[in-house]
Amino acid sequence: QTAEDNLYKVEEVAEANNAVKDAEWDLSIVEARLKETLATDPSGGASNYWVNQRKQVEQRLAEAQKELKDILAGSSVKVTTDVATELAMKKLEIELD
C-alpha cells in the first residue's frame, strides 16, 4: 500500500471512530433525560419520547460500531467502493495512454 492509501484508511478510521463516540455521547444524554423523566413523571408521555430516542440512538451506535469494525477489517462498503473507483480511474488512465 502507498502512503496515500494508508492516510486514507487512517482518515476513514478516525471518521468512523468519531461517529461511534458521537453516538455514545448522544446515548448518554438520552439515557440521562429518560432517567430524569421517569423520576419526575413515570406515566407521562414524555418518557415514551425518550424511549424512542434511545432506540434510534442505539441503532445509530450499532451501525457506527459495525462500520468501524468493517473498516478495520478492510471490508467496509465505503472503502471497497472507493478502491473500486480508484482502480477504474487507473484503468481508464492506462487505456488513454
C-alpha positions in Angstrom: 0.0 0.0 0.0 1.1 3.5 -0.7 1.3 6.3 1.9 -1.7 7.8 0.4 -3.7 4.6 0.9 -2.6 4.4 4.5 -3.5 8.1 5.1 -6.9 7.5 3.6 -7.5 4.5 5.8 -6.4 6.5 8.9 -8.9 9.2 8.0 -11.7 6.6 7.5 -10.9 5.1 10.9 -10.9 8.5 12.5 -14.3 9.4 11.0 -15.8 6.1 11.9 -14.4 6.4 15.5 -15.8 9.9 15.8 -19.2 8.6 14.7 -19.1 5.9 17.4 -18.0 8.5 20.0 -20.8 10.9 19.0 -23.4 8.1 19.2 -22.1 7.0 22.6 -22.3 10.6 23.8 -25.8 11.0 22.4 -26.9 7.8 24.1 -25.6 9.0 27.5 -27.6 12.2 27.1 -30.7 10.4 26.1 -30.4 7.9 28.9 -30.0 10.8 31.4 -33.1 12.5 30.1 -35.0 9.3 30.2 -34.0 8.7 33.8 -34.9 12.2 34.7 -38.3 11.9 33.0 -39.1 8.6 34.6 -38.2 10.0 38.0 -40.5 13.1 37.7 -43.3 11.7 35.6 -43.2 7.9 35.3 -46.5 7.5 33.5 -46.2 10.6 31.3 -45.9 10.6 27.5 -42.5 12.3 27.7 -40.9 9.0 28.8 -42.2 7.4 25.5 -40.4 10.1 23.6 -37.1 9.4 25.3 -37.5 5.6 25.0 -38.0 6.1 21.2 -35.0 8.4 21.1 -32.9 5.8 22.9 -33.9 3.1 20.4 -32.8 5.4 17.5 -29.5 6.3 19.1 -28.8 2.7 19.9 -29.4 1.8 16.3 -27.1 4.6 15.1 -24.4 3.4 17.6 -24.7 -0.2 16.4 -24.3 1.0 12.8 -21.4 3.2 13.6 -19.6 0.3 15.5 -20.2 -2.0 12.6 -18.8 0.5 10.1 -15.7 1.0 12.3 -15.3 -2.8 12.6 -15.7 -3.2 8.8 -13.2 -0.5 8.1 -10.6 -2.1 10.4 -11.3 -5.5 8.8 -10.9 -3.9 5.3 -14.5 -4.9 4.3 -16.2 -1.6 4.6 -18.6 -0.8 1.7 -17.3 2.7 1.6 -13.7 1.7 1.4 -14.4 -1.1 -1.1 -16.4 1.4 -3.3 -13.6 3.9 -3.1 -11.0 1.3 -4.0 -13.1 0.1 -7.0 -13.5 3.7 -8.2 -9.7 4.3 -7.9 -9.0 1.1 -9.8 -11.4 2.1 -12.6 -9.8 5.5 -12.9 -6.3 4.0 -13.1 -7.5 1.5 -15.8 -9.0 4.4 -17.8 -5.7 6.3 -17.5 -3.9 3.3 -18.9 -6.3 2.9 -21.8 -6.0 6.6 -22.6 -2.2 6.4 -22.8 
